[in-house]
Amino acid sequence: MEGGVWGKKRFLSSKRLGGVLREQRAKLYIIRRCVVMLLCWHD
């Protein structure tokens, strides 16, 4: 039983980590899009 609980805990933590990474990537993507739009407007 203990092994199963540990496996579940590890799975949840890794899933949460993936979500955080995805959020950061999404933020970077949005920021990049804003920068590109601003540069295009300046032209």
PyMOL commands that set and color helices and strands:
alter all, ss='L'
color gray80, all
select helices_A, chain A and resi 2-42
alter helices_A, ss='H'
color red, helices_A
deselect
rebuild
show_as cartoon
